[in-house]
C-alpha cells in the first residue's frame, strides 16, 4: 500500500511525477540523465521532500508530455487488487507490470469517472453477482469449467454456435474492455474496481488471440477470488484456459463441425469459430475427439508448418475493437455537452492516451469542434448502449 500522498506548497502532487515517469517506462536514472540531475534529487522530487524548481519541472513536463492540470489533480490513493489477475505474470518484469498497472489505474480513476459524470455506462450484468453469491455455483467445490461455460452461455442466451463478437457481448453486460500497448510478455489482465469488471488486453494480440485472452479473463472475473489467485495461480490459470476453450467452442456445437481433424480441415473452421488451430486441437483433446497418438501427430504437424506463433488467416480475421468508451466520448462531444479540449482538460491525461484507451481515431481530441455547449437536465444522463 502506498504512503499518504503529499502535496507541495504550490499544489503539485509529487506522486504524479512518479506516475508520469513510470507511464513513460523510464527509470529514475534515465530521467535524471535526461534532465542533468542526480538520481537522489529525482527521488526527492517524487517523494515530495523537495519541490522541483520551475525550470526542472518544465523539463520533466516536456519529457512526460502530460497536461499541466494532471500534476495538480487530486489523487485517489485507494489500493487496488489488479496484480492478482495478471497473465504471464512471472515472465513480466517489475517495470512492465508497473507501467501496465499505472495505465489501468488511469483508465479506472481518471477516464471512467470523467465520462461517467456525463453518460451512463451499461450496468454490470446480474450474473456476476449471482455467481459470486451462490453456494451452488461455488467453483471451490465444482471446478468443472465445462459446466460453468455452459451456464454462462445459457444465462446470456448465446446458444451453442460461434460468438460473433465476444468483446461486444461483454461490453453490453457492463464489462469495460480496454486495448493497451502492453509489452509482449503481458498478454492480458483483469480486475474489479468500484463494482465494475475491467479487462485489459495487449494491442499486439491478433484476432484469435485477443478473443481467447478476453474469454480467459472473463473466467477470472466470474469465478476466481483474490485469495485463490494468490495461493493457486497455476491451477486457476489452467482453469481459465479450460473455460475459455469451452466458452468459445461449446460442447454440443463445436464438435458437430469437426468432420476431420486433419490440419487443413481444422483450418477451414477458423474463420467461423475465430479460434486458432492449436486451440481447436486442445478442444478436440478435451472432448476426446482424437486419441493421444493423434494429438501428438497433430502437434508435430503444427511445428513442422511453423504455426506455433503465426498461422493462416491470422492477418485476415478482423480484430475485435471495444466501442463502449468510444461511444461515450462521441456522445459527450457531438452533443456539445463538453468540447473535446475541455474533456481532455477534465480527464487530465495525454490526449493520445485517451484516444488509445477509448478506441478513438488518432487526433480526434485534438480537433476542435464547433458545437454549442449544452447540458442535460439534472439527474438525466444519456445512456451508452451497444446495439
Secondary structure as UniProt FT lines:
FT   TURN            9..10
FT   HELIX           14..23
FT   TURN            24..25
FT   HELIX           28..35
FT   HELIX           39..47
FT   HELIX           54..64
FT   HELIX           68..72
FT   HELIX           82..85
FT   TURN            87..88
FT   HELIX           89..91
FT   HELIX           94..106
FT   HELIX           107..111
FT   HELIX           112..116
FT   TURN            117..118
FT   STRAND          119..120
FT   HELIX           126..133
FT   HELIX           135..137
FT   TURN            139..141
FT   HELIX           145..155
FT   TURN            156..157
FT   TURN            159..160
FT   HELIX           166..172
FT   TURN            173..174
FT   STRAND          176..180
FT   TURN            184..185
FT   STRAND          188..193
FT   TURN            194..195
FT   STRAND          196..202
FT   TURN            203..204
FT   HELIX           207..223
FT   HELIX           226..231
FT   HELIX           233..248
FT   TURN            251..253
FT   HELIX           255..257
FT   HELIX           263..273
FT   HELIX           277..286
FT   TURN            287..288
FT   HELIX           292..304
FT   TURN            305..306
FT   TURN            312..316
FT   HELIX           324..334
FT   TURN            335..336
FT   HELIX           340..347
FT   HELIX           351..357
FT   TURN            358..359
FT   TURN            362..363
FT   HELIX           364..366
FT   TURN            378..379
FT   STRAND          382..383
//
